[in-house]
Amino acid sequence: MSKEQMIQAIRQRNRSASMEYLVRFNEQALETYLQRLTRVMGHRGPDSRWVRQTTDPCVCTRVAV
């Protein structure tokens, strides 16, 4: 799936995500987010879960330059 296709798929699932915001991310980050959105919108229940990738930080901070 191309970057443009992933952005369109994300925007179908999350209408508040703007094109300007999403184009800043690389294809791997978009693919990970799209997979997460797809899982969240799918089956819900006690056996439904999302596992954080070990490469994703659990807390992000911004350092002023």
N, CA, C and O atoms as a CHARMM CRD file, in Angstrom:
* protein
*
  260
    1    1 MET  N      0.85800  -1.17100   0.00000 PROA 1      0.00000
    2    1 MET  CA     0.00000   0.00000   0.00000 PROA 1      0.00000
    3    1 MET  C      0.90800   1.23800   0.00000 PROA 1      0.00000
    4    1 MET  O      1.87100   1.31500   0.76200 PROA 1      0.00000
    5    2 SER  N      0.59200   2.17700  -0.84300 PROA 2      0.00000
    6    2 SER  CA     1.40000   3.39800  -0.92300 PROA 2      0.00000
    7    2 SER  C      1.09600   4.32100   0.26900 PROA 2      0.00000
    8    2 SER  O      0.11300   4.13200   0.98600 PROA 2      0.00000
    9    3 LYS  N      1.95400   5.30600   0.45500 PROA 3      0.00000
   10    3 LYS  CA     1.77000   6.26400   1.53700 PROA 3      0.00000
   11    3 LYS  C      0.44200   6.99900   1.37800 PROA 3      0.00000
   12    3 LYS  O     -0.27800   7.19400   2.35700 PROA 3      0.00000
   13    4 GLU  N      0.11700   7.40300   0.16400 PROA 4      0.00000
   14    4 GLU  CA    -1.15400   8.10000  -0.08200 PROA 4      0.00000
   15    4 GLU  C     -2.34600   7.20900   0.24600 PROA 4      0.00000
   16    4 GLU  O     -3.32800   7.67800   0.82000 PROA 4      0.00000
   17    5 GLN  N     -2.27200   5.93600  -0.11100 PROA 5      0.00000
   18    5 GLN  CA    -3.36400   5.00900   0.17900 PROA 5      0.00000
   19    5 GLN  C     -3.53300   4.81400   1.68300 PROA 5      0.00000
   20    5 GLN  O     -4.65400   4.75000   2.18700 PROA 5      0.00000
   21    6 MET  N     -2.40600   4.72000   2.39700 PROA 6      0.00000
   22    6 MET  CA    -2.48900   4.57800   3.85200 PROA 6      0.00000
   23    6 MET  C     -3.10300   5.81900   4.48100 PROA 6      0.00000
   24    6 MET  O     -3.91800   5.71000   5.39600 PROA 6      0.00000
   25    7 ILE  N     -2.72300   6.98900   4.00400 PROA 7      0.00000
   26    7 ILE  CA    -3.28700   8.23000   4.53700 PROA 7      0.00000
   27    7 ILE  C     -4.79100   8.27100   4.30100 PROA 7      0.00000
   28    7 ILE  O     -5.54500   8.65300   5.19600 PROA 7      0.00000
   29    8 GLN  N     -5.23000   7.88900   3.12800 PROA 8      0.00000
   30    8 GLN  CA    -6.66500   7.87100   2.83400 PROA 8      0.00000
   31    8 GLN  C     -7.39500   6.87500   3.73500 PROA 8      0.00000
   32    8 GLN  O     -8.48100   7.16800   4.23600 PROA 8      0.00000
   33    9 ALA  N     -6.80000   5.69900   3.94000 PROA 9      0.00000
   34    9 ALA  CA    -7.41700   4.69400   4.81300 PROA 9      0.00000
   35    9 ALA  C     -7.49500   5.19000   6.25400 PROA 9      0.00000
   36    9 ALA  O     -8.48900   4.95200   6.94000 PROA 9      0.00000
   37   10 ILE  N     -6.46100   5.87000   6.71000 PROA 10     0.00000
   38   10 ILE  CA    -6.47100   6.43500   8.06100 PROA 10     0.00000
   39   10 ILE  C     -7.55100   7.49400   8.17400 PROA 10     0.00000
   40   10 ILE  O     -8.29200   7.52200   9.15700 PROA 10     0.00000
   41   11 ARG  N     -7.64800   8.36000   7.18800 PROA 11     0.00000
   42   11 ARG  CA    -8.63800   9.44700   7.25000 PROA 11     0.00000
   43   11 ARG  C    -10.06900   8.91600   7.18100 PROA 11     0.00000
   44   11 ARG  O    -10.98400   9.56800   7.68300 PROA 11     0.00000
   45   12 GLN  N    -10.28000   7.75900   6.57500 PROA 12     0.00000
   46   12 GLN  CA   -11.60900   7.14600   6.57000 PROA 12     0.00000
   47   12 GLN  C    -11.98100   6.67400   7.97000 PROA 12     0.00000
   48   12 GLN  O    -13.15200   6.70700   8.34800 PROA 12     0.00000
   49   13 ARG  N    -10.99500   6.23900   8.73200 PROA 13     0.00000
   50   13 ARG  CA   -11.24300   5.73300  10.07600 PROA 13     0.00000
   51   13 ARG  C    -11.15300   6.82500  11.14300 PROA 13     0.00000
   52   13 ARG  O    -11.81500   6.74400  12.17800 PROA 13     0.00000
   53   14 ASN  N    -10.33400   7.84000  10.88800 PROA 14     0.00000
   54   14 ASN  CA   -10.15300   8.94000  11.83200 PROA 14     0.00000
   55   14 ASN  C    -10.29100  10.25100  11.06300 PROA 14     0.00000
   56   14 ASN  O     -9.31400  10.76900  10.52200 PROA 14     0.00000
   57   15 ARG  N    -11.47600  10.76700  11.02100 PROA 15     0.00000
   58   15 ARG  CA   -11.75900  11.96400  10.22500 PROA 15     0.00000
   59   15 ARG  C    -11.11100  13.22900  10.77900 PROA 15     0.00000
   60   15 ARG  O    -11.02900  14.23800  10.07800 PROA 15     0.00000
   61   16 SER  N    -10.65100  13.18700  12.02200 PROA 16     0.00000
   62   16 SER  CA   -10.01000  14.37300  12.59700 PROA 16     0.00000
   63   16 SER  C     -8.52800  14.47200  12.21900 PROA 16     0.00000
   64   16 SER  O     -7.89700  15.50000  12.46400 PROA 16     0.00000
   65   17 ALA  N     -7.97500  13.42300  11.63100 PROA 17     0.00000
   66   17 ALA  CA    -6.56400  13.44600  11.21100 PROA 17     0.00000
   67   17 ALA  C     -6.45900  14.17400   9.87600 PROA 17     0.00000
   68   17 ALA  O     -7.01600  13.73000   8.87300 PROA 17     0.00000
   69   18 SER  N     -5.74900  15.28100   9.87200 PROA 18     0.00000
   70   18 SER  CA    -5.63900  16.06800   8.64300 PROA 18     0.00000
   71   18 SER  C     -4.54800  15.51500   7.73400 PROA 18     0.00000
   72   18 SER  O     -3.60900  14.86200   8.19000 PROA 18     0.00000
   73   19 MET  N     -4.68700  15.78200   6.46800 PROA 19     0.00000
   74   19 MET  CA    -3.69400  15.38000   5.47700 PROA 19     0.00000
   75   19 MET  C     -2.34600  16.01600   5.81100 PROA 19     0.00000
   76   19 MET  O     -1.31100  15.35500   5.72900 PROA 19     0.00000
   77   20 GLU  N     -2.35400  17.29800   6.18600 PROA 20     0.00000
   78   20 GLU  CA    -1.12400  18.02000   6.51200 PROA 20     0.00000
   79   20 GLU  C     -0.37800  17.37100   7.66900 PROA 20     0.00000
   80   20 GLU  O      0.85300  17.34500   7.68300 PROA 20     0.00000
   81   21 TYR  N     -1.11700  16.85100   8.63300 PROA 21     0.00000
   82   21 TYR  CA    -0.51000  16.19500   9.78700 PROA 21     0.00000
   83   21 TYR  C      0.07500  14.83500   9.39000 PROA 21     0.00000
   84   21 TYR  O      1.20800  14.51400   9.74900 PROA 21     0.00000
   85   22 LEU  N     -0.68900  14.05500   8.66300 PROA 22     0.00000
   86   22 LEU  CA    -0.28000  12.68500   8.34500 PROA 22     0.00000
   87   22 LEU  C      0.90600  12.59800   7.39000 PROA 22     0.00000
   88   22 LEU  O      1.69900  11.66100   7.48300 PROA 22     0.00000
   89   23 VAL  N      1.04400  13.55500   6.47600 PROA 23     0.00000
   90   23 VAL  CA     2.14600  13.48200   5.51800 PROA 23     0.00000
   91   23 VAL  C      3.51900  13.64000   6.18800 PROA 23     0.00000
   92   23 VAL  O      4.54100  13.33700   5.57200 PROA 23     0.00000
   93   24 ARG  N      3.55200  14.10400   7.42700 PROA 24     0.00000
   94   24 ARG  CA     4.81900  14.26300   8.14000 PROA 24     0.00000
   95   24 ARG  C      5.43600  12.93400   8.57000 PROA 24     0.00000
   96   24 ARG  O      6.62800  12.86900   8.86800 PROA 24     0.00000
   97   25 PHE  N      4.62200  11.86700   8.60200 PROA 25     0.00000
   98   25 PHE  CA     5.07900  10.57800   9.11200 PROA 25     0.00000
   99   25 PHE  C      5.59700   9.69500   7.98600 PROA 25     0.00000
  100   25 PHE  O      5.15800   9.80300   6.84100 PROA 25     0.00000
  101   26 ASN  N      6.53900   8.81700   8.33000 PROA 26     0.00000
  102   26 ASN  CA     7.04600   7.88600   7.32700 PROA 26     0.00000
  103   26 ASN  C      6.06200   6.72100   7.15100 PROA 26     0.00000
  104   26 ASN  O      5.11000   6.57900   7.92000 PROA 26     0.00000
  105   27 GLU  N      6.30300   5.90400   6.14200 PROA 27     0.00000
  106   27 GLU  CA     5.36200   4.83200   5.80200 PROA 27     0.00000
  107   27 GLU  C      5.21900   3.81400   6.92600 PROA 27     0.00000
  108   27 GLU  O      4.12100   3.30500   7.15200 PROA 27     0.00000
  109   28 GLN  N      6.30700   3.50400   7.64000 PROA 28     0.00000
  110   28 GLN  CA     6.23600   2.52500   8.72800 PROA 28     0.00000
  111   28 GLN  C      5.32900   3.02600   9.85000 PROA 28     0.00000
  112   28 GLN  O      4.52500   2.26100  10.38200 PROA 28     0.00000
  113   29 ALA  N      5.45100   4.29400  10.21100 PROA 29     0.00000
  114   29 ALA  CA     4.61600   4.86500  11.27100 PROA 29     0.00000
  115   29 ALA  C      3.14800   4.88700  10.85200 PROA 29     0.00000
  116   29 ALA  O      2.26600   4.60200  11.66200 PROA 29     0.00000
  117   30 LEU  N      2.88800   5.22500   9.59500 PROA 30     0.00000
  118   30 LEU  CA     1.51100   5.23900   9.10300 PROA 30     0.00000
  119   30 LEU  C      0.91900   3.83800   9.09700 PROA 30     0.00000
  120   30 LEU  O     -0.24400   3.64500   9.45000 PROA 30     0.00000
  121   31 GLU  N      1.72300   2.86500   8.69500 PROA 31     0.00000
  122   31 GLU  CA     1.23700   1.47800   8.66800 PROA 31     0.00000
  123   31 GLU  C      0.90000   0.98400  10.07200 PROA 31     0.00000
  124   31 GLU  O     -0.11500   0.31800  10.27200 PROA 31     0.00000
  125   32 THR  N      1.74600   1.30900  11.03600 PROA 32     0.00000
  126   32 THR  CA     1.49800   0.92300  12.42700 PROA 32     0.00000
  127   32 THR  C      0.21200   1.57100  12.94000 PROA 32     0.00000
  128   32 THR  O     -0.60200   0.91200  13.58600 PROA 32     0.00000
  129   33 TYR  N      0.02900   2.85100  12.65500 PROA 33     0.00000
  130   33 TYR  CA    -1.17000   3.56100  13.10800 PROA 33     0.00000
  131   33 TYR  C     -2.42300   3.00400  12.43600 PROA 33     0.00000
  132   33 TYR  O     -3.45400   2.83600  13.08700 PROA 33     0.00000
  133   34 LEU  N     -2.33900   2.72000  11.15200 PROA 34     0.00000
  134   34 LEU  CA    -3.48100   2.15100  10.43700 PROA 34     0.00000
  135   34 LEU  C     -3.85700   0.78400  11.00500 PROA 34     0.00000
  136   34 LEU  O     -5.04200   0.48200  11.14900 PROA 34     0.00000
  137   35 GLN  N     -2.87500  -0.03600  11.32600 PROA 35     0.00000
  138   35 GLN  CA    -3.15300  -1.33800  11.93400 PROA 35     0.00000
  139   35 GLN  C     -3.84400  -1.17100  13.28300 PROA 35     0.00000
  140   35 GLN  O     -4.78200  -1.90100  13.60500 PROA 35     0.00000
  141   36 ARG  N     -3.37400  -0.21000  14.06100 PROA 36     0.00000
  142   36 ARG  CA    -3.99200   0.03500  15.36800 PROA 36     0.00000
  143   36 ARG  C     -5.43700   0.52200  15.21400 PROA 36     0.00000
  144   36 ARG  O     -6.32900   0.04800  15.91900 PROA 36     0.00000
  145   37 LEU  N     -5.66800   1.45300  14.30700 PROA 37     0.00000
  146   37 LEU  CA    -7.02900   1.93500  14.07200 PROA 37     0.00000
  147   37 LEU  C     -7.95100   0.80500  13.63400 PROA 37     0.00000
  148   37 LEU  O     -9.09400   0.71500  14.08300 PROA 37     0.00000
  149   38 THR  N     -7.45000  -0.05100  12.76100 PROA 38     0.00000
  150   38 THR  CA    -8.24900  -1.16900  12.26500 PROA 38     0.00000
  151   38 THR  C     -8.61900  -2.11100  13.40000 PROA 38     0.00000
  152   38 THR  O     -9.75600  -2.57800  13.47100 PROA 38     0.00000
  153   39 ARG  N     -7.66800  -2.39800  14.29100 PROA 39     0.00000
  154   39 ARG  CA    -7.95600  -3.27900  15.42800 PROA 39     0.00000
  155   39 ARG  C     -8.94900  -2.64400  16.38700 PROA 39     0.00000
  156   39 ARG  O     -9.85500  -3.31500  16.88000 PROA 39     0.00000
  157   40 VAL  N     -8.78300  -1.36600  16.65200 PROA 40     0.00000
  158   40 VAL  CA    -9.66600  -0.66900  17.59900 PROA 40     0.00000
  159   40 VAL  C    -11.10400  -0.64900  17.08200 PROA 40     0.00000
  160   40 VAL  O    -12.05000  -0.75600  17.86300 PROA 40     0.00000
  161   41 MET  N    -11.26600  -0.51500  15.78300 PROA 41     0.00000
  162   41 MET  CA   -12.61000  -0.44000  15.21700 PROA 41     0.00000
  163   41 MET  C    -13.23200  -1.81500  15.03200 PROA 41     0.00000
  164   41 MET  O    -14.40900  -1.92300  14.68900 PROA 41     0.00000
  165   42 GLY  N    -12.45500  -2.85900  15.25700 PROA 42     0.00000
  166   42 GLY  CA   -12.95000  -4.22000  15.07400 PROA 42     0.00000
  167   42 GLY  C    -13.59200  -4.77100  16.32800 PROA 42     0.00000
  168   42 GLY  O    -14.27000  -4.06000  17.07000 PROA 42     0.00000
  169   43 HSD  N    -13.36400  -6.03600  16.54500 PROA 43     0.00000
  170   43 HSD  CA   -13.94500  -6.77400  17.66700 PROA 43     0.00000
  171   43 HSD  C    -13.55700  -6.15300  19.00400 PROA 43     0.00000
  172   43 HSD  O    -12.40600  -5.77000  19.21500 PROA 43     0.00000
  173   44 ARG  N    -14.52800  -6.06000  19.89500 PROA 44     0.00000
  174   44 ARG  CA   -14.26700  -5.58800  21.25500 PROA 44     0.00000
  175   44 ARG  C    -14.74700  -6.63300  22.23000 PROA 44     0.00000
  176   44 ARG  O    -15.73400  -7.32400  21.97600 PROA 44     0.00000
  177   45 GLY  N    -14.06900  -6.75000  23.31900 PROA 45     0.00000
  178   45 GLY  CA   -14.43900  -7.71700  24.34200 PROA 45     0.00000
  179   45 GLY  C    -13.23500  -8.07400  25.17900 PROA 45     0.00000
  180   45 GLY  O    -12.16500  -7.49000  25.00600 PROA 45     0.00000
  181   46 PRO  N    -13.38900  -9.03000  26.09000 PROA 46     0.00000
  182   46 PRO  CA   -12.29200  -9.35800  26.99400 PROA 46     0.00000
  183   46 PRO  C    -11.05900  -9.92200  26.29100 PROA 46     0.00000
  184   46 PRO  O     -9.94700  -9.78500  26.80000 PROA 46     0.00000
  185   47 ASP  N    -11.23700 -10.54400  25.14700 PROA 47     0.00000
  186   47 ASP  CA   -10.08500 -11.10200  24.44100 PROA 47     0.00000
  187   47 ASP  C     -9.52300 -10.15400  23.38500 PROA 47     0.00000
  188   47 ASP  O     -8.60800 -10.52200  22.64800 PROA 47     0.00000
  189   48 SER  N    -10.06200  -8.94200  23.30500 PROA 48     0.00000
  190   48 SER  CA    -9.58100  -7.94800  22.35500 PROA 48     0.00000
  191   48 SER  C     -8.50000  -7.11100  23.02000 PROA 48     0.00000
  192   48 SER  O     -8.71900  -6.53400  24.08500 PROA 48     0.00000
  193   49 ARG  N     -7.33500  -7.04900  22.39200 PROA 49     0.00000
  194   49 ARG  CA    -6.26400  -6.25600  22.98400 PROA 49     0.00000
  195   49 ARG  C     -5.32200  -5.73600  21.92100 PROA 49     0.00000
  196   49 ARG  O     -5.24600  -6.26500  20.81200 PROA 49     0.00000
  197   50 TRP  N     -4.60700  -4.68600  22.28900 PROA 50     0.00000
  198   50 TRP  CA    -3.58500  -4.11200  21.43200 PROA 50     0.00000
  199   50 TRP  C     -2.28400  -4.17600  22.19500 PROA 50     0.00000
  200   50 TRP  O     -2.22700  -3.78100  23.35900 PROA 50     0.00000
  201   51 VAL  N     -1.23000  -4.67100  21.55500 PROA 51     0.00000
  202   51 VAL  CA     0.07000  -4.80000  22.19700 PROA 51     0.00000
  203   51 VAL  C      0.99500  -3.74900  21.61100 PROA 51     0.00000
  204   51 VAL  O      1.19500  -3.68600  20.39800 PROA 51     0.00000
  205   52 ARG  N      1.55700  -2.92500  22.48500 PROA 52     0.00000
  206   52 ARG  CA     2.46000  -1.86600  22.05100 PROA 52     0.00000
  207   52 ARG  C      3.72600  -2.49100  21.48800 PROA 52     0.00000
  208   52 ARG  O      4.28100  -3.41800  22.07700 PROA 52     0.00000
  209   53 GLN  N      4.17800  -1.99200  20.36600 PROA 53     0.00000
  210   53 GLN  CA     5.42700  -2.44100  19.77600 PROA 53     0.00000
  211   53 GLN  C      6.57600  -2.02900  20.68400 PROA 53     0.00000
  212   53 GLN  O      6.54700  -0.94400  21.26600 PROA 53     0.00000
  213   54 THR  N      7.57700  -2.87400  20.81200 PROA 54     0.00000
  214   54 THR  CA     8.68300  -2.56800  21.71300 PROA 54     0.00000
  215   54 THR  C      9.50700  -1.37900  21.23100 PROA 54     0.00000
  216   54 THR  O     10.25000  -0.78500  22.01300 PROA 54     0.00000
  217   55 THR  N      9.38500  -1.02700  19.96000 PROA 55     0.00000
  218   55 THR  CA    10.12800   0.11700  19.44700 PROA 55     0.00000
  219   55 THR  C      9.40100   1.43500  19.68800 PROA 55     0.00000
  220   55 THR  O      9.99000   2.50200  19.51300 PROA 55     0.00000
  221   56 ASP  N      8.13700   1.38100  20.08500 PROA 56     0.00000
  222   56 ASP  CA     7.35800   2.59000  20.33700 PROA 56     0.00000
  223   56 ASP  C      7.54200   3.04600  21.77900 PROA 56     0.00000
  224   56 ASP  O      7.34500   2.25800  22.70400 PROA 56     0.00000
  225   57 PRO  N      7.91600   4.30500  21.98500 PROA 57     0.00000
  226   57 PRO  CA     8.04300   4.78000  23.36400 PROA 57     0.00000
  227   57 PRO  C      6.67400   4.90600  24.00600 PROA 57     0.00000
  228   57 PRO  O      5.69800   5.24000  23.33400 PROA 57     0.00000
  229   58 CYS  N      6.59500   4.63800  25.31300 PROA 58     0.00000
  230   58 CYS  CA     5.30500   4.75100  25.98100 PROA 58     0.00000
  231   58 CYS  C      5.03400   6.18200  26.41800 PROA 58     0.00000
  232   58 CYS  O      3.88000   6.55900  26.62100 PROA 58     0.00000
  233   59 VAL  N      6.08100   6.98000  26.56700 PROA 59     0.00000
  234   59 VAL  CA     5.92300   8.37600  26.93800 PROA 59     0.00000
  235   59 VAL  C      6.80100   9.19900  25.99900 PROA 59     0.00000
  236   59 VAL  O      7.98200   8.89900  25.82300 PROA 59     0.00000
  237   60 CYS  N      6.22600  10.22500  25.40700 PROA 60     0.00000
  238   60 CYS  CA     6.98900  11.09200  24.49200 PROA 60     0.00000
  239   60 CYS  C      7.06000  12.48600  25.07700 PROA 60     0.00000
  240   60 CYS  O      6.08900  12.97800  25.65100 PROA 60     0.00000
  241   61 THR  N      8.19100  13.11000  24.93500 PROA 61     0.00000
  242   61 THR  CA     8.33700  14.48400  25.39400 PROA 61     0.00000
  243   61 THR  C      9.00200  15.28800  24.30100 PROA 61     0.00000
  244   61 THR  O      9.64900  14.74000  23.40900 PROA 61     0.00000
  245   62 ARG  N      8.83800  16.57400  24.38000 PROA 62     0.00000
  246   62 ARG  CA     9.46200  17.46700  23.40200 PROA 62     0.00000
  247   62 ARG  C     10.43600  18.36000  24.16900 PROA 62     0.00000
  248   62 ARG  O     10.10100  18.91700  25.21400 PROA 62     0.00000
  249   63 VAL  N     11.62500  18.48200  23.63700 PROA 63     0.00000
  250   63 VAL  CA    12.63900  19.32500  24.24600 PROA 63     0.00000
  251   63 VAL  C     12.71000  20.62700  23.46400 PROA 63     0.00000
  252   63 VAL  O     12.89100  20.62400  22.24700 PROA 63     0.00000
  253   64 ALA  N     12.56500  21.74800  24.18100 PROA 64     0.00000
  254   64 ALA  CA    12.62700  23.05700  23.53500 PROA 64     0.00000
  255   64 ALA  C     14.02600  23.30800  23.01300 PROA 64     0.00000
  256   64 ALA  O     15.01600  22.98800  23.67100 PROA 64     0.00000
  257   65 VAL  N     14.09900  23.88800  21.82000 PROA 65     0.00000
  258   65 VAL  CA    15.39800  24.16900  21.21500 PROA 65     0.00000
  259   65 VAL  C     15.77800  25.60600  21.43300 PROA 65     0.00000
  260   65 VAL  O     16.84500  26.03600  20.99500 PROA 65     0.00000
